[in-house]
Amino acid sequence: MTTAAPATSLAGAVTSYNHSIGGSLAVWQQAVTNNHSVTNLFDSFGRTMQVNRGYYDGSGRHVLSYVEVALDNIAGNLSNNAQGNP
C-alpha cells in the first residue's frame, strides 16, 4: 500500500489517499475524509470495476454501498449493478 500526502480543504477537512499497485497499474485507490471512505477497485486494464462507499469506526471498516461495473466481453458495453442500504 502506498500513501500520498494528505490534502486539506479550505474548511479544514483532511483527506488521505491510499492505493496499491499490482504490476504497473493500481489495483485499488482510496480516499478517506473524516472517517468516510470511497474505494475504487480496478481490473487488469485499469478500468474501474467496483466503487465502495463507507466509513471507519472503532470496530473497523463498514461498506454502506457499492456499484459494480461489468463490461460485455464482445461489444465492450457497460452495465451497472448497484447495491446498498437506504
PDB file with one MODEL, atoms N, CA, C and O in Angstrom:
MODEL        1
ATOM      1  N   MET A   1       0.852  -1.173   0.000  1.00  0.00           N
ATOM      2  CA  MET A   1       0.000   0.000   0.000  1.00  0.00           C
ATOM      3  C   MET A   1       0.894   1.230   0.000  1.00  0.00           C
ATOM      4  O   MET A   1       1.911   1.278   0.693  1.00  0.00           O
ATOM      5  N   THR A   2       0.500   2.221  -0.786  1.00  0.00           N
ATOM      6  CA  THR A   2       1.215   3.483  -0.869  1.00  0.00           C
ATOM      7  C   THR A   2       0.286   4.590  -0.406  1.00  0.00           C
ATOM      8  O   THR A   2      -0.892   4.608  -0.763  1.00  0.00           O
ATOM      9  N   THR A   3       0.812   5.511   0.386  1.00  0.00           N
ATOM     10  CA  THR A   3       0.019   6.623   0.889  1.00  0.00           C
ATOM     11  C   THR A   3       0.563   7.925   0.331  1.00  0.00           C
ATOM     12  O   THR A   3       1.760   8.196   0.422  1.00  0.00           O
ATOM     13  N   ALA A   4      -0.313   8.724  -0.245  1.00  0.00           N
ATOM     14  CA  ALA A   4       0.069  10.038  -0.753  1.00  0.00           C
ATOM     15  C   ALA A   4      -0.096  11.066   0.360  1.00  0.00           C
ATOM     16  O   ALA A   4      -0.746  10.801   1.372  1.00  0.00           O
ATOM     17  N   ALA A   5       0.489  12.226   0.168  1.00  0.00           N
ATOM     18  CA  ALA A   5       0.361  13.302   1.153  1.00  0.00           C
ATOM     19  C   ALA A   5      -1.099  13.702   1.281  1.00  0.00           C
ATOM     20  O   ALA A   5      -1.788  13.840   0.271  1.00  0.00           O
ATOM     21  N   PRO A   6      -1.586  13.891   2.509  1.00  0.00           N
ATOM     22  CA  PRO A   6      -2.984  14.289   2.689  1.00  0.00           C
ATOM     23  C   PRO A   6      -3.243  15.694   2.142  1.00  0.00           C
ATOM     24  O   PRO A   6      -2.336  16.521   2.058  1.00  0.00           O
ATOM     25  N   ALA A   7      -4.487  15.941   1.776  1.00  0.00           N
ATOM     26  CA  ALA A   7      -4.910  17.253   1.285  1.00  0.00           C
ATOM     27  C   ALA A   7      -5.883  17.847   2.287  1.00  0.00           C
ATOM     28  O   ALA A   7      -6.684  17.121   2.875  1.00  0.00           O
ATOM     29  N   THR A   8      -5.824  19.160   2.490  1.00  0.00           N
ATOM     30  CA  THR A   8      -6.703  19.846   3.426  1.00  0.00           C
ATOM     31  C   THR A   8      -7.565  20.843   2.660  1.00  0.00           C
ATOM     32  O   THR A   8      -7.051  21.670   1.906  1.00  0.00           O
ATOM     33  N   SER A   9      -8.890  20.760   2.860  1.00  0.00           N
ATOM     34  CA  SER A   9      -9.802  21.684   2.192  1.00  0.00           C
ATOM     35  C   SER A   9      -9.769  23.036   2.882  1.00  0.00           C
ATOM     36  O   SER A   9      -9.177  23.177   3.952  1.00  0.00           O
ATOM     37  N   LEU A  10     -10.404  24.033   2.272  1.00  0.00           N
ATOM     38  CA  LEU A  10     -10.488  25.362   2.884  1.00  0.00           C
ATOM     39  C   LEU A  10     -11.250  25.322   4.200  1.00  0.00           C
ATOM     40  O   LEU A  10     -11.009  26.147   5.081  1.00  0.00           O
ATOM     41  N   ALA A  11     -12.180  24.356   4.344  1.00  0.00           N
ATOM     42  CA  ALA A  11     -12.959  24.224   5.575  1.00  0.00           C
ATOM     43  C   ALA A  11     -12.193  23.456   6.649  1.00  0.00           C
ATOM     44  O   ALA A  11     -12.658  23.354   7.784  1.00  0.00           O
ATOM     45  N   GLY A  12     -11.024  22.916   6.302  1.00  0.00           N
ATOM     46  CA  GLY A  12     -10.198  22.222   7.281  1.00  0.00           C
ATOM     47  C   GLY A  12     -10.323  20.713   7.283  1.00  0.00           C
ATOM     48  O   GLY A  12      -9.660  20.050   8.080  1.00  0.00           O
ATOM     49  N   ALA A  13     -11.157  20.143   6.412  1.00  0.00           N
ATOM     50  CA  ALA A  13     -11.278  18.684   6.347  1.00  0.00           C
ATOM     51  C   ALA A  13     -10.025  18.102   5.693  1.00  0.00           C
ATOM     52  O   ALA A  13      -9.574  18.586   4.655  1.00  0.00           O
ATOM     53  N   VAL A  14      -9.472  17.067   6.305  1.00  0.00           N
ATOM     54  CA  VAL A  14      -8.261  16.429   5.798  1.00  0.00           C
ATOM     55  C   VAL A  14      -8.644  15.137   5.081  1.00  0.00           C
ATOM     56  O   VAL A  14      -9.343  14.293   5.641  1.00  0.00           O
ATOM     57  N   THR A  15      -8.184  14.989   3.846  1.00  0.00           N
ATOM     58  CA  THR A  15      -8.426  13.785   3.056  1.00  0.00           C
ATOM     59  C   THR A  15      -7.105  13.084   2.826  1.00  0.00           C
ATOM     60  O   THR A  15      -6.142  13.687   2.352  1.00  0.00           O
ATOM     61  N   SER A  16      -7.062  11.788   3.169  1.00  0.00           N
ATOM     62  CA  SER A  16      -5.865  10.988   2.894  1.00  0.00           C
ATOM     63  C   SER A  16      -6.142  10.086   1.706  1.00  0.00           C
ATOM     64  O   SER A  16      -7.275   9.657   1.490  1.00  0.00           O
ATOM     65  N   TYR A  17      -5.101   9.800   0.938  1.00  0.00           N
ATOM     66  CA  TYR A  17      -5.212   8.984  -0.265  1.00  0.00           C
ATOM     67  C   TYR A  17      -4.276   7.792  -0.157  1.00  0.00           C
ATOM     68  O   TYR A  17      -3.104   7.948   0.187  1.00  0.00           O
ATOM     69  N   ASN A  18      -4.791   6.598  -0.452  1.00  0.00           N
ATOM     70  CA  ASN A  18      -4.001   5.371  -0.429  1.00  0.00           C
ATOM     71  C   ASN A  18      -4.262   4.613  -1.716  1.00  0.00           C
ATOM     72  O   ASN A  18      -5.317   4.768  -2.332  1.00  0.00           O
ATOM     73  N   HIS A  19      -3.300   3.791  -2.123  1.00  0.00           N
ATOM     74  CA  HIS A  19      -3.508   2.901  -3.261  1.00  0.00           C
ATOM     75  C   HIS A  19      -2.534   1.739  -3.195  1.00  0.00           C
ATOM     76  O   HIS A  19      -1.491   1.815  -2.545  1.00  0.00           O
ATOM     77  N   SER A  20      -2.895   0.665  -3.878  1.00  0.00           N
ATOM     78  CA  SER A  20      -1.985  -0.467  -4.015  1.00  0.00           C
ATOM     79  C   SER A  20      -1.628  -0.605  -5.482  1.00  0.00           C
ATOM     80  O   SER A  20      -2.372  -0.164  -6.357  1.00  0.00           O
ATOM     81  N   ILE A  21      -0.498  -1.212  -5.743  1.00  0.00           N
ATOM     82  CA  ILE A  21      -0.039  -1.365  -7.110  1.00  0.00           C
ATOM     83  C   ILE A  21       0.130  -2.851  -7.409  1.00  0.00           C
ATOM     84  O   ILE A  21       0.782  -3.577  -6.659  1.00  0.00           O
ATOM     85  N   GLY A  22      -0.459  -3.284  -8.501  1.00  0.00           N
ATOM     86  CA  GLY A  22      -0.273  -4.649  -8.986  1.00  0.00           C
ATOM     87  C   GLY A  22       0.351  -4.562 -10.360  1.00  0.00           C
ATOM     88  O   GLY A  22      -0.322  -4.165 -11.311  1.00  0.00           O
ATOM     89  N   GLY A  23       1.606  -4.918 -10.495  1.00  0.00           N
ATOM     90  CA  GLY A  23       2.299  -4.711 -11.768  1.00  0.00           C
ATOM     91  C   GLY A  23       2.505  -3.224 -11.967  1.00  0.00           C
ATOM     92  O   GLY A  23       3.067  -2.557 -11.098  1.00  0.00           O
ATOM     93  N   SER A  24       2.060  -2.691 -13.096  1.00  0.00           N
ATOM     94  CA  SER A  24       2.221  -1.255 -13.365  1.00  0.00           C
ATOM     95  C   SER A  24       0.943  -0.469 -13.113  1.00  0.00           C
ATOM     96  O   SER A  24       0.935   0.755 -13.249  1.00  0.00           O
ATOM     97  N   LEU A  25      -0.154  -1.165 -12.743  1.00  0.00           N
ATOM     98  CA  LEU A  25      -1.441  -0.497 -12.550  1.00  0.00           C
ATOM     99  C   LEU A  25      -1.881  -0.554 -11.095  1.00  0.00           C
ATOM    100  O   LEU A  25      -1.535  -1.484 -10.367  1.00  0.00           O
ATOM    101  N   ALA A  26      -2.644   0.444 -10.682  1.00  0.00           N
ATOM    102  CA  ALA A  26      -3.236   0.421  -9.344  1.00  0.00           C
ATOM    103  C   ALA A  26      -4.321  -0.641  -9.301  1.00  0.00           C
ATOM    104  O   ALA A  26      -5.117  -0.753 -10.233  1.00  0.00           O
ATOM    105  N   VAL A  27      -4.361  -1.429  -8.220  1.00  0.00           N
ATOM    106  CA  VAL A  27      -5.399  -2.430  -8.018  1.00  0.00           C
ATOM    107  C   VAL A  27      -6.587  -1.774  -7.332  1.00  0.00           C
ATOM    108  O   VAL A  27      -7.738  -2.104  -7.621  1.00  0.00           O
ATOM    109  N   TRP A  28      -6.306  -0.838  -6.417  1.00  0.00           N
ATOM    110  CA  TRP A  28      -7.362  -0.067  -5.762  1.00  0.00           C
ATOM    111  C   TRP A  28      -6.825   1.302  -5.370  1.00  0.00           C
ATOM    112  O   TRP A  28      -5.621   1.486  -5.191  1.00  0.00           O
ATOM    113  N   GLN A  29      -7.739   2.257  -5.239  1.00  0.00           N
ATOM    114  CA  GLN A  29      -7.443   3.599  -4.748  1.00  0.00           C
ATOM    115  C   GLN A  29      -8.477   3.917  -3.688  1.00  0.00           C
ATOM    116  O   GLN A  29      -9.630   3.499  -3.791  1.00  0.00           O
ATOM    117  N   GLN A  30      -8.064   4.663  -2.660  1.00  0.00           N
ATOM    118  CA  GLN A  30      -8.989   5.003  -1.587  1.00  0.00           C
ATOM    119  C   GLN A  30      -8.751   6.434  -1.129  1.00  0.00           C
ATOM    120  O   GLN A  30      -7.611   6.883  -1.004  1.00  0.00           O
ATOM    121  N   ALA A  31      -9.851   7.141  -0.881  1.00  0.00           N
ATOM    122  CA  ALA A  31      -9.810   8.472  -0.284  1.00  0.00           C
ATOM    123  C   ALA A  31     -10.625   8.409   1.005  1.00  0.00           C
ATOM    124  O   ALA A  31     -11.740   7.887   1.014  1.00  0.00           O
ATOM    125  N   VAL A  32     -10.063   8.947   2.101  1.00  0.00           N
ATOM    126  CA  VAL A  32     -10.740   8.934   3.398  1.00  0.00           C
ATOM    127  C   VAL A  32     -10.772  10.354   3.940  1.00  0.00           C
ATOM    128  O   VAL A  32      -9.730  10.994   4.087  1.00  0.00           O
ATOM    129  N   THR A  33     -11.987  10.851   4.241  1.00  0.00           N
ATOM    130  CA  THR A  33     -12.182  12.158   4.847  1.00  0.00           C
ATOM    131  C   THR A  33     -13.096  11.999   6.049  1.00  0.00           C
ATOM    132  O   THR A  33     -14.204  11.480   5.919  1.00  0.00           O
ATOM    133  N   ASN A  34     -12.646  12.438   7.217  1.00  0.00           N
ATOM    134  CA  ASN A  34     -13.456  12.359   8.443  1.00  0.00           C
ATOM    135  C   ASN A  34     -14.042  10.954   8.643  1.00  0.00           C
ATOM    136  O   ASN A  34     -15.221  10.809   8.967  1.00  0.00           O
ATOM    137  N   ASN A  35     -13.216   9.929   8.450  1.00  0.00           N
ATOM    138  CA  ASN A  35     -13.586   8.520   8.618  1.00  0.00           C
ATOM    139  C   ASN A  35     -14.571   8.006   7.572  1.00  0.00           C
ATOM    140  O   ASN A  35     -15.047   6.877   7.695  1.00  0.00           O
ATOM    141  N   HIS A  36     -14.889   8.787   6.558  1.00  0.00           N
ATOM    142  CA  HIS A  36     -15.744   8.341   5.454  1.00  0.00           C
ATOM    143  C   HIS A  36     -14.835   7.986   4.282  1.00  0.00           C
ATOM    144  O   HIS A  36     -13.916   8.739   3.958  1.00  0.00           O
ATOM    145  N   SER A  37     -15.087   6.840   3.646  1.00  0.00           N
ATOM    146  CA  SER A  37     -14.171   6.379   2.608  1.00  0.00           C
ATOM    147  C   SER A  37     -14.882   6.102   1.283  1.00  0.00           C
ATOM    148  O   SER A  37     -16.063   5.758   1.242  1.00  0.00           O
ATOM    149  N   VAL A  38     -14.117   6.266   0.205  1.00  0.00           N
ATOM    150  CA  VAL A  38     -14.521   5.855  -1.130  1.00  0.00           C
ATOM    151  C   VAL A  38     -13.352   5.043  -1.682  1.00  0.00           C
ATOM    152  O   VAL A  38     -12.222   5.529  -1.742  1.00  0.00           O
ATOM    153  N   THR A  39     -13.632   3.799  -2.086  1.00  0.00           N
ATOM    154  CA  THR A  39     -12.595   2.913  -2.611  1.00  0.00           C
ATOM    155  C   THR A  39     -12.976   2.478  -4.024  1.00  0.00           C
ATOM    156  O   THR A  39     -14.083   1.991  -4.253  1.00  0.00           O
ATOM    157  N   ASN A  40     -12.050   2.656  -4.971  1.00  0.00           N
ATOM    158  CA  ASN A  40     -12.233   2.213  -6.350  1.00  0.00           C
ATOM    159  C   ASN A  40     -11.376   0.978  -6.578  1.00  0.00           C
ATOM    160  O   ASN A  40     -10.181   0.989  -6.282  1.00  0.00           O
ATOM    161  N   LEU A  41     -11.975  -0.089  -7.104  1.00  0.00           N
ATOM    162  CA  LEU A  41     -11.257  -1.313  -7.455  1.00  0.00           C
ATOM    163  C   LEU A  41     -11.137  -1.385  -8.975  1.00  0.00           C
ATOM    164  O   LEU A  41     -12.099  -1.089  -9.684  1.00  0.00           O
ATOM    165  N   PHE A  42      -9.970  -1.774  -9.480  1.00  0.00           N
ATOM    166  CA  PHE A  42      -9.694  -1.752 -10.916  1.00  0.00           C
ATOM    167  C   PHE A  42      -9.418  -3.153 -11.456  1.00  0.00           C
ATOM    168  O   PHE A  42      -8.967  -4.034 -10.725  1.00  0.00           O
ATOM    169  N   ASP A  43      -9.695  -3.346 -12.750  1.00  0.00           N
ATOM    170  CA  ASP A  43      -9.325  -4.590 -13.412  1.00  0.00           C
ATOM    171  C   ASP A  43      -7.892  -4.474 -13.928  1.00  0.00           C
ATOM    172  O   ASP A  43      -7.216  -3.478 -13.671  1.00  0.00           O
ATOM    173  N   SER A  44      -7.435  -5.482 -14.648  1.00  0.00           N
ATOM    174  CA  SER A  44      -6.041  -5.501 -15.106  1.00  0.00           C
ATOM    175  C   SER A  44      -5.748  -4.500 -16.222  1.00  0.00           C
ATOM    176  O   SER A  44      -4.593  -4.337 -16.616  1.00  0.00           O
ATOM    177  N   PHE A  45      -6.788  -3.823 -16.740  1.00  0.00           N
ATOM    178  CA  PHE A  45      -6.592  -2.783 -17.744  1.00  0.00           C
ATOM    179  C   PHE A  45      -6.723  -1.382 -17.140  1.00  0.00           C
ATOM    180  O   PHE A  45      -6.676  -0.389 -17.867  1.00  0.00           O
ATOM    181  N   GLY A  46      -6.885  -1.295 -15.818  1.00  0.00           N
ATOM    182  CA  GLY A  46      -7.005  -0.009 -15.154  1.00  0.00           C
ATOM    183  C   GLY A  46      -8.400   0.581 -15.189  1.00  0.00           C
ATOM    184  O   GLY A  46      -8.587   1.751 -14.855  1.00  0.00           O
ATOM    185  N   ARG A  47      -9.392  -0.220 -15.593  1.00  0.00           N
ATOM    186  CA  ARG A  47     -10.772   0.266 -15.634  1.00  0.00           C
ATOM    187  C   ARG A  47     -11.432   0.031 -14.284  1.00  0.00           C
ATOM    188  O   ARG A  47     -11.205  -0.997 -13.645  1.00  0.00           O
ATOM    189  N   THR A  48     -12.258   0.994 -13.848  1.00  0.00           N
ATOM    190  CA  THR A  48     -12.981   0.845 -12.591  1.00  0.00           C
ATOM    191  C   THR A  48     -13.982  -0.284 -12.719  1.00  0.00           C
ATOM    192  O   THR A  48     -14.800  -0.304 -13.638  1.00  0.00           O
ATOM    193  N   MET A  49     -13.909  -1.240 -11.775  1.00  0.00           N
ATOM    194  CA  MET A  49     -14.830  -2.369 -11.773  1.00  0.00           C
ATOM    195  C   MET A  49     -15.806  -2.305 -10.600  1.00  0.00           C
ATOM    196  O   MET A  49     -16.900  -2.864 -10.677  1.00  0.00           O
ATOM    197  N   GLN A  50     -15.423  -1.632  -9.523  1.00  0.00           N
ATOM    198  CA  GLN A  50     -16.312  -1.517  -8.365  1.00  0.00           C
ATOM    199  C   GLN A  50     -15.937  -0.259  -7.580  1.00  0.00           C
ATOM    200  O   GLN A  50     -14.762   0.088  -7.463  1.00  0.00           O
ATOM    201  N   VAL A  51     -16.959   0.417  -7.044  1.00  0.00           N
ATOM    202  CA  VAL A  51     -16.762   1.583  -6.175  1.00  0.00           C
ATOM    203  C   VAL A  51     -17.493   1.302  -4.871  1.00  0.00           C
ATOM    204  O   VAL A  51     -18.698   1.050  -4.870  1.00  0.00           O
ATOM    205  N   ASN A  52     -16.763   1.347  -3.762  1.00  0.00           N
ATOM    206  CA  ASN A  52     -17.333   1.129  -2.421  1.00  0.00           C
ATOM    207  C   ASN A  52     -17.362   2.447  -1.663  1.00  0.00           C
ATOM    208  O   ASN A  52     -16.409   3.224  -1.721  1.00  0.00           O
ATOM    209  N   ARG A  53     -18.448   2.698  -0.958  1.00  0.00           N
ATOM    210  CA  ARG A  53     -18.558   3.874  -0.082  1.00  0.00           C
ATOM    211  C   ARG A  53     -18.890   3.386   1.314  1.00  0.00           C
ATOM    212  O   ARG A  53     -19.731   2.503   1.484  1.00  0.00           O
ATOM    213  N   GLY A  54     -18.234   3.957   2.314  1.00  0.00           N
ATOM    214  CA  GLY A  54     -18.486   3.512   3.677  1.00  0.00           C
ATOM    215  C   GLY A  54     -17.802   4.405   4.690  1.00  0.00           C
ATOM    216  O   GLY A  54     -17.532   5.577   4.427  1.00  0.00           O
ATOM    217  N   TYR A  55     -17.525   3.832   5.856  1.00  0.00           N
ATOM    218  CA  TYR A  55     -16.907   4.598   6.933  1.00  0.00           C
ATOM    219  C   TYR A  55     -16.101   3.667   7.835  1.00  0.00           C
ATOM    220  O   TYR A  55     -16.249   2.445   7.790  1.00  0.00           O
ATOM    221  N   TYR A  56     -15.250   4.274   8.648  1.00  0.00           N
ATOM    222  CA  TYR A  56     -14.462   3.571   9.653  1.00  0.00           C
ATOM    223  C   TYR A  56     -14.963   3.975  11.031  1.00  0.00           C
ATOM    224  O   TYR A  56     -15.335   5.128  11.249  1.00  0.00           O
ATOM    225  N   ASP A  57     -14.972   3.032  11.954  1.00  0.00           N
ATOM    226  CA  ASP A  57     -15.213   3.354  13.362  1.00  0.00           C
ATOM    227  C   ASP A  57     -14.304   2.456  14.202  1.00  0.00           C
ATOM    228  O   ASP A  57     -13.417   1.798  13.658  1.00  0.00           O
ATOM    229  N   GLY A  58     -14.511   2.420  15.497  1.00  0.00           N
ATOM    230  CA  GLY A  58     -13.654   1.638  16.381  1.00  0.00           C
ATOM    231  C   GLY A  58     -13.646   0.153  16.089  1.00  0.00           C
ATOM    232  O   GLY A  58     -12.703  -0.540  16.471  1.00  0.00           O
ATOM    233  N   SER A  59     -14.672  -0.358  15.421  1.00  0.00           N
ATOM    234  CA  SER A  59     -14.731  -1.800  15.154  1.00  0.00           C
ATOM    235  C   SER A  59     -14.248  -2.159  13.749  1.00  0.00           C
ATOM    236  O   SER A  59     -14.220  -3.340  13.402  1.00  0.00           O
ATOM    237  N   GLY A  60     -13.870  -1.184  12.938  1.00  0.00           N
ATOM    238  CA  GLY A  60     -13.338  -1.480  11.607  1.00  0.00           C
ATOM    239  C   GLY A  60     -14.011  -0.708  10.499  1.00  0.00           C
ATOM    240  O   GLY A  60     -14.643   0.324  10.722  1.00  0.00           O
ATOM    241  N   ARG A  61     -13.859  -1.236   9.291  1.00  0.00           N
ATOM    242  CA  ARG A  61     -14.388  -0.588   8.085  1.00  0.00           C
ATOM    243  C   ARG A  61     -15.755  -1.164   7.767  1.00  0.00           C
ATOM    244  O   ARG A  61     -15.958  -2.375   7.848  1.00  0.00           O
ATOM    245  N   HIS A  62     -16.695  -0.294   7.402  1.00  0.00           N
ATOM    246  CA  HIS A  62     -18.052  -0.706   7.062  1.00  0.00           C
ATOM    247  C   HIS A  62     -18.403  -0.159   5.685  1.00  0.00           C
ATOM    248  O   HIS A  62     -18.335   1.050   5.461  1.00  0.00           O
ATOM    249  N   VAL A  63     -18.781  -1.049   4.750  1.00  0.00           N
ATOM    250  CA  VAL A  63     -19.202  -0.636   3.409  1.00  0.00           C
ATOM    251  C   VAL A  63     -20.713  -0.432   3.452  1.00  0.00           C
ATOM    252  O   VAL A  63     -21.462  -1.355   3.771  1.00  0.00           O
ATOM    253  N   LEU A  64     -21.154   0.780   3.131  1.00  0.00           N
ATOM    254  CA  LEU A  64     -22.580   1.098   3.112  1.00  0.00           C
ATOM    255  C   LEU A  64     -23.205   0.846   1.751  1.00  0.00           C
ATOM    256  O   LEU A  64     -24.368   0.452   1.661  1.00  0.00           O
ATOM    257  N   SER A  65     -22.440   1.072   0.693  1.00  0.00           N
ATOM    258  CA  SER A  65     -22.966   0.835  -0.648  1.00  0.00           C
ATOM    259  C   SER A  65     -21.824   0.553  -1.599  1.00  0.00           C
ATOM    260  O   SER A  65     -20.677   0.923  -1.348  1.00  0.00           O
ATOM    261  N   TYR A  66     -22.154  -0.108  -2.694  1.00  0.00           N
ATOM    262  CA  TYR A  66     -21.171  -0.333  -3.743  1.00  0.00           C
ATOM    263  C   TYR A  66     -21.857  -0.409  -5.098  1.00  0.00           C
ATOM    264  O   TYR A  66     -23.040  -0.733  -5.204  1.00  0.00           O
ATOM    265  N   VAL A  67     -21.077  -0.099  -6.130  1.00  0.00           N
ATOM    266  CA  VAL A  67     -21.545  -0.200  -7.503  1.00  0.00           C
ATOM    267  C   VAL A  67     -20.535  -1.054  -8.254  1.00  0.00           C
ATOM    268  O   VAL A  67     -19.333  -0.794  -8.193  1.00  0.00           O
ATOM    269  N   GLU A  68     -21.014  -2.070  -8.960  1.00  0.00           N
ATOM    270  CA  GLU A  68     -20.155  -2.896  -9.795  1.00  0.00           C
ATOM    271  C   GLU A  68     -20.384  -2.531 -11.256  1.00  0.00           C
ATOM    272  O   GLU A  68     -21.521  -2.309 -11.673  1.00  0.00           O
ATOM    273  N   VAL A  69     -19.319  -2.470 -12.022  1.00  0.00           N
ATOM    274  CA  VAL A  69     -19.398  -2.181 -13.446  1.00  0.00           C
ATOM    275  C   VAL A  69     -18.945  -3.431 -14.185  1.00  0.00           C
ATOM    276  O   VAL A  69     -17.853  -3.941 -13.933  1.00  0.00           O
ATOM    277  N   ALA A  70     -19.772  -3.924 -15.092  1.00  0.00           N
ATOM    278  CA  ALA A  70     -19.427  -5.112 -15.868  1.00  0.00           C
ATOM    279  C   ALA A  70     -19.337  -4.735 -17.341  1.00  0.00           C
ATOM    280  O   ALA A  70     -20.194  -4.024 -17.866  1.00  0.00           O
ATOM    281  N   LEU A  71     -18.302  -5.214 -17.991  1.00  0.00           N
ATOM    282  CA  LEU A  71     -18.139  -4.977 -19.421  1.00  0.00           C
ATOM    283  C   LEU A  71     -18.594  -6.210 -20.180  1.00  0.00           C
ATOM    284  O   LEU A  71     -18.256  -7.336 -19.816  1.00  0.00           O
ATOM    285  N   ASP A  72     -19.358  -5.992 -21.231  1.00  0.00           N
ATOM    286  CA  ASP A  72     -19.733  -7.066 -22.135  1.00  0.00           C
ATOM    287  C   ASP A  72     -18.468  -7.464 -22.899  1.00  0.00           C
ATOM    288  O   ASP A  72     -17.857  -6.620 -23.553  1.00  0.00           O
ATOM    289  N   ASN A  73     -18.073  -8.719 -22.826  1.00  0.00           N
ATOM    290  CA  ASN A  73     -16.813  -9.163 -23.421  1.00  0.00           C
ATOM    291  C   ASN A  73     -16.761  -9.005 -24.930  1.00  0.00           C
ATOM    292  O   ASN A  73     -15.675  -8.845 -25.488  1.00  0.00           O
ATOM    293  N   ILE A  74     -17.899  -9.046 -25.606  1.00  0.00           N
ATOM    294  CA  ILE A  74     -17.886  -8.975 -27.062  1.00  0.00           C
ATOM    295  C   ILE A  74     -17.974  -7.532 -27.548  1.00  0.00           C
ATOM    296  O   ILE A  74     -17.159  -7.101 -28.364  1.00  0.00           O
ATOM    297  N   ALA A  75     -18.950  -6.790 -27.055  1.00  0.00           N
ATOM    298  CA  ALA A  75     -19.189  -5.443 -27.572  1.00  0.00           C
ATOM    299  C   ALA A  75     -18.528  -4.352 -26.743  1.00  0.00           C
ATOM    300  O   ALA A  75     -18.427  -3.216 -27.205  1.00  0.00           O
ATOM    301  N   GLY A  76     -18.070  -4.668 -25.519  1.00  0.00           N
ATOM    302  CA  GLY A  76     -17.483  -3.647 -24.668  1.00  0.00           C
ATOM    303  C   GLY A  76     -18.511  -2.727 -24.060  1.00  0.00           C
ATOM    304  O   GLY A  76     -18.168  -1.629 -23.620  1.00  0.00           O
ATOM    305  N   ASN A  77     -19.779  -3.147 -24.023  1.00  0.00           N
ATOM    306  CA  ASN A  77     -20.838  -2.322 -23.456  1.00  0.00           C
ATOM    307  C   ASN A  77     -20.765  -2.327 -21.942  1.00  0.00           C
ATOM    308  O   ASN A  77     -20.367  -3.324 -21.339  1.00  0.00           O
ATOM    309  N   LEU A  78     -21.145  -1.226 -21.329  1.00  0.00           N
ATOM    310  CA  LEU A  78     -21.141  -1.104 -19.872  1.00  0.00           C
ATOM    311  C   LEU A  78     -22.514  -1.433 -19.310  1.00  0.00           C
ATOM    312  O   LEU A  78     -23.540  -1.121 -19.915  1.00  0.00           O
ATOM    313  N   SER A  79     -22.520  -2.071 -18.137  1.00  0.00           N
ATOM    314  CA  SER A  79     -23.762  -2.257 -17.386  1.00  0.00           C
ATOM    315  C   SER A  79     -23.436  -2.049 -15.922  1.00  0.00           C
ATOM    316  O   SER A  79     -22.320  -2.342 -15.493  1.00  0.00           O
ATOM    317  N   ASN A  80     -24.371  -1.555 -15.159  1.00  0.00           N
ATOM    318  CA  ASN A  80     -24.165  -1.271 -13.730  1.00  0.00           C
ATOM    319  C   ASN A  80     -25.050  -2.151 -12.874  1.00  0.00           C
ATOM    320  O   ASN A  80     -26.183  -2.456 -13.245  1.00  0.00           O
ATOM    321  N   ASN A  81     -24.529  -2.557 -11.728  1.00  0.00           N
ATOM    322  CA  ASN A  81     -25.292  -3.319 -10.747  1.00  0.00           C
ATOM    323  C   ASN A  81     -25.050  -2.631  -9.407  1.00  0.00           C
ATOM    324  O   ASN A  81     -23.999  -2.829  -8.797  1.00  0.00           O
ATOM    325  N   ALA A  82     -25.996  -1.834  -8.943  1.00  0.00           N
ATOM    326  CA  ALA A  82     -25.832  -1.081  -7.698  1.00  0.00           C
ATOM    327  C   ALA A  82     -26.476  -1.818  -6.557  1.00  0.00           C
ATOM    328  O   ALA A  82     -27.585  -2.335  -6.688  1.00  0.00           O
ATOM    329  N   GLN A  83     -25.788  -1.871  -5.437  1.00  0.00           N
ATOM    330  CA  GLN A  83     -26.292  -2.483  -4.211  1.00  0.00           C
ATOM    331  C   GLN A  83     -26.058  -1.492  -3.082  1.00  0.00           C
ATOM    332  O   GLN A  83     -25.087  -0.735  -3.112  1.00  0.00           O
ATOM    333  N   GLY A  84     -26.926  -1.489  -2.099  1.00  0.00           N
ATOM    334  CA  GLY A  84     -26.690  -0.607  -0.965  1.00  0.00           C
ATOM    335  C   GLY A  84     -27.833  -0.610   0.009  1.00  0.00           C
ATOM    336  O   GLY A  84     -28.887  -1.197  -0.239  1.00  0.00           O
ATOM    337  N   ASN A  85     -27.612   0.052   1.116  1.00  0.00           N
ATOM    338  CA  ASN A  85     -28.622   0.208   2.153  1.00  0.00           C
ATOM    339  C   ASN A  85     -29.245   1.585   2.034  1.00  0.00           C
ATOM    340  O   ASN A  85     -28.549   2.555   1.732  1.00  0.00           O
ATOM    341  N   PRO A  86     -30.551   1.685   2.268  1.00  0.00           N
ATOM    342  CA  PRO A  86     -31.190   3.016   2.161  1.00  0.00           C
ATOM    343  C   PRO A  86     -30.682   3.953   3.229  1.00  0.00           C
ATOM    344  O   PRO A  86     -31.106   5.107   3.291  1.00  0.00           O
TER     345      PRO A  86
ENDMDL
END
